[in-house]
Amino acid sequence: MWLYPGLRVKRWFLVWLLGMALAGAGVAVLLNTLPLAPFWLLVWRALYLWGLQFSTWGGGLLVVAGAALAWQGFTRMMASIVRAVLPQQEERLVELLYHKRYLARGPRIVAIGGGTGLSALLRGLKEYTSNITAIVTVADDGGSSGRLRGELGVLPPGDVRNCLVALADTESLMEQLVGYRFWRGDDLAGHSLGN
């Protein structure tokens, strides 16, 4: 899929590749060991025309030009990927990476409980670690969860749903999604999407 059109990655990858090849040719010229391949022969002929073949100037020029092209290609390629993944938070990438790594190194915590207390606890804990396990007691018998428990004989999903929302990165969006209530339909009326 990296070769699909419109990704804006291939062109910068090719610039990086060309830069690496030029830098490699420069090192080969500096070491006086230019391989006999078409690309290297083309480079050698260009250097010969400029009177720089097998000299420190020619090799140094190629190394510097190749390094500059490689750097340009690499930075543009990474910027293109970052813009696609984090369009509005491009400048916050380092902060986001640090925060994720910090949370991953946090303590391992197991929380046991149910009701609104466990979800409130998980909301606070997720600011200190991402190594959280929640054991949710399911004894809810009211509202949509109670109806599902009575009609279908399943464990009531309401407390589990609240814990999943509390642990979500985008909590408000997740709350809107799973908290949506159906108002029509004989079987669905009054049930939330999350349940």
Phi and psi in degrees as a GROMACS rama.xvg file:
@    title "Ramachandran Plot"
@    xaxis  label "Phi"
@    yaxis  label "Psi"
@TYPE xy
-63.4663  -19.2378  TRP-2
-92.8835  -0.6469  LEU-3
-62.7657  145.137  TYR-4
-70.928  149.464  PRO-5
92.8316  -1.00351  GLY-6
-77.1134  -23.0513  LEU-7
59.2696  37.6981  ARG-8
-119.08  -37.1849  VAL-9
-60.3521  -43.2085  LYS-10
-62.7653  -39.3513  ARG-11
-76.3025  -28.7922  TRP-12
-65.7512  -40.6975  PHE-13
-66.138  -37.9247  LEU-14
-63.071  -42.8605  VAL-15
-61.5311  -43.4778  TRP-16
-63.6475  -42.1539  LEU-17
-63.4005  -41.9486  LEU-18
-61.9947  -42.5464  GLY-19
-64.2139  -39.0023  MET-20
-65.2263  -42.3955  ALA-21
-65.0136  -40.9314  LEU-22
-63.8455  -39.8432  ALA-23
-63.5509  -39.9541  GLY-24
-64.4518  -38.4326  ALA-25
-62.5239  -41.8458  GLY-26
-64.7622  -40.655  VAL-27
-62.8499  -39.606  ALA-28
-65.8555  -42.361  VAL-29
-62.1657  -36.1486  LEU-30
-90.0689  -0.664988  LEU-31
60.2106  39.8299  ASN-32
-132.819  50.6263  THR-33
-68.0587  119.099  LEU-34
-67.1503  155.414  PRO-35
-92.99  74.364  LEU-36
-124.267  155.996  ALA-37
-54.8092  -43.7243  PRO-38
-63.7443  -45.7619  PHE-39
-67.273  -35.8145  TRP-40
-65.3216  -37.7741  LEU-41
-62.404  -43.9995  LEU-42
-63.4964  -42.9456  VAL-43
-63.7592  -40.0246  TRP-44
-65.4769  -40.243  ARG-45
-63.63  -42.5796  ALA-46
-65.272  -37.2653  LEU-47
-63.6419  -41.0268  TYR-48
-63.8748  -32.7033  LEU-49
-88.1465  -2.27694  TRP-50
73.4972  26.2972  GLY-51
-114.549  6.35263  LEU-52
-66.1334  141.452  GLN-53
51.6161  41.2063  PHE-54
-127.17  162.039  SER-55
-67.6339  -30.9991  THR-56
-65.2982  -47.5578  TRP-57
-63.2183  -46.9859  GLY-58
-65.0132  -43.4871  GLY-59
-63.7864  -40.8848  GLY-60
-61.3095  -43.4924  LEU-61
-65.7849  -40.9397  LEU-62
-63.0904  -45.5853  VAL-63
-66.0186  -45.7074  VAL-64
-64.1122  -42.297  ALA-65
-65.0616  -41.7879  GLY-66
-64.6529  -39.638  ALA-67
-64.5898  -44.2714  ALA-68
-64.228  -42.7534  LEU-69
-62.8337  -42.8257  ALA-70
-63.3257  -44.6546  TRP-71
-61.3706  -46.9022  GLN-72
-63.1785  -43.2293  GLY-73
-66.0318  -46.2313  PHE-74
-66.5851  -39.1099  THR-75
-68.2588  -37.9754  ARG-76
-63.9772  -44.9138  MET-77
-66.6713  -39.2073  MET-78
-62.9574  -37.8834  ALA-79
-65.1269  -40.3757  SER-80
-67.6486  -43.8296  ILE-81
-64.1548  -40.9951  VAL-82
-62.2497  -33.8197  ARG-83
-75.1013  -36.3752  ALA-84
-83.2826  -41.8101  VAL-85
-125.988  73.4776  LEU-86
-61.2428  -40.1814  PRO-87
-94.3261  -14.0352  GLN-88
-115.681  29.5649  GLN-89
-54.4881  -44.1241  GLU-90
-75.2953  -14.3093  GLU-91
-95.4552  10.0613  ARG-92
-58.4487  -47.5693  LEU-93
-63.5714  -41.464  VAL-94
-62.6963  -42.739  GLU-95
-65.7872  -42.3957  LEU-96
-62.0761  -44.5735  LEU-97
-62.3803  -44.3675  TYR-98
-62.1818  -43.7084  HIS-99
-63.4036  -42.8926  LYS-100
-67.25  -37.7361  ARG-101
-63.2662  -45.2086  TYR-102
-66.3021  -35.0476  LEU-103
-66.516  -27.5631  ALA-104
-86.6823  0.384947  ARG-105
-69.6311  171.909  GLY-106
-68.4809  156.984  PRO-107
-88.8136  123.664  ARG-108
-127.027  134.701  ILE-109
-113.31  124.481  VAL-110
-113.467  132.48  ALA-111
-121.023  132.798  ILE-112
163.191  -163.603  GLY-113
-162.724  -173.789  GLY-114
66.8237  -157.048  GLY-115
-80.4214  -18.0013  THR-116
-64.8227  -42.8215  GLY-117
-67.232  -42.525  LEU-118
-65.9235  -35.8893  SER-119
-66.2584  -39.622  ALA-120
-64.2274  -42.7075  LEU-121
-64.3843  -35.5839  LEU-122
-59.0793  -41.0189  ARG-123
-74.4487  -39.9049  GLY-124
-66.8067  -32.3312  LEU-125
-67.3885  -11.7487  LYS-126
-80.4129  -13.1764  GLU-127
-114.06  -22.24  TYR-128
-157.41  155.15  THR-129
-108.169  4.8989  SER-130
-96.4488  68.2394  ASN-131
-116.587  132.921  ILE-132
-119.561  130.184  THR-133
-115.648  126.02  ALA-134
-104.22  111.949  ILE-135
-103.189  122.367  VAL-136
-80.3464  136.584  THR-137
-117.472  90.2167  VAL-138
-123.119  13.2429  ALA-139
-67.6318  134.768  ASP-140
-132.419  15.5688  ASP-141
-110.904  160.723  GLY-142
62.4407  -143.99  GLY-143
-62.8107  -41.6455  SER-144
-62.7582  -40.7331  SER-145
-64.787  -39.4995  GLY-146
-64.0189  -43.8998  ARG-147
-63.601  -39.5639  LEU-148
-63.4638  -43.5576  ARG-149
-73.2912  -42.7909  GLY-150
-78.7584  -40.4806  GLU-151
-107.146  -12.7872  LEU-152
71.2371  28.2264  GLY-153
-101.328  162.849  VAL-154
-65.7619  140.279  LEU-155
-67.6677  125.029  PRO-156
-87.0421  -4.27146  PRO-157
-59.58  -46.7641  GLY-158
-69.1353  -37.5301  ASP-159
-63.1826  -43.1889  VAL-160
-59.3751  -43.8609  ARG-161
-63.8167  -36.0594  ASN-162
-69.715  -39.4392  CYS-163
-63.0447  -40.6356  LEU-164
-64.1367  -42.3781  VAL-165
-64.0041  -31.3224  ALA-166
-89.327  -6.19874  LEU-167
-69.6352  147.496  ALA-168
-67.6082  -44.1901  ASP-169
-104.893  79.5916  THR-170
-63.1218  -41.9526  GLU-171
-65.6714  -40.4974  SER-172
-66.4654  -42.2789  LEU-173
-64.3515  -38.8377  MET-174
-63.0219  -42.0666  GLU-175
-64.7237  -38.7682  GLN-176
-69.8877  -56.2003  LEU-177
-79.4559  -17.5027  VAL-178
-88.1533  -2.27413  GLY-179
-61.4063  129.565  TYR-180
-105.231  135.968  ARG-181
-82.1109  136.728  PHE-182
-112.097  -10.0083  TRP-183
-121.95  162.067  ARG-184
96.0293  138.705  GLY-185
-65.9295  -44.974  ASP-186
-85.5996  -28.6316  ASP-187
-92.373  -21.0917  LEU-188
-57.5222  126.106  ALA-189
91.7499  -13.5212  GLY-190
-85.5569  145.607  HIS-191
-90.2863  155.27  SER-192
-60.3844  -38.9182  LEU-193
-62.4234  -37.3291  GLY-194
